[in-house]
Amino acid sequence: MGANSDKKNEARQKLQHIIEEAIDIGADSIELEYVDDGLEVCYMLGSTGFGTLLADRALESEIIELIISEAKLEDTPRGVMDRMHLGKRYHILVEEYDNFGESAFKLILNNPE
C-alpha cells in the first residue's frame, strides 16, 4: 500500500473521528477553517464553540478533498454526506464558504434516522 493510500485512509479515519466526537458531545455543527498553524476544527453548540488544530498539512488536504468528494461540492457550495455512528445514519449538510480567500467548511449535523 502506498503512502498516498495510507494518507487517504488516515483522512477517512480522522474525519469519522471528528464527526463522531461532535455527535457524542451534542454539537450542532463542525466548522473547518485554515489558520496560520493548520486546520482549525471547531465544534459548535449553539453560539459557543471549542476546537482543536490539525497541523499535518498532507492530512488536512486529504480531509478537505474527502469532504468535497463525498458532499459533491465540485460545482456547488452545498452538499450532503452520510455517516453512520452507533447504528444510526446521519445526513450531514456541508456548506463551503470563503474565509479570507480560502475555502472553509461548515458541517451541519442533523438528527439521525
Buried (B, 14 or more C-beta within 10 A) or exposed (E): EEEEEEBBEBBBEBBBEBBBBBBEEEBBBBBBBBEEEBBBBBBBEEEEBEBEEBEBEEBBEBBBEBBBEBBEBEEEEBBEBEBEBEEEEBBBBBBBEEBEEEBBBBBBBEEBE
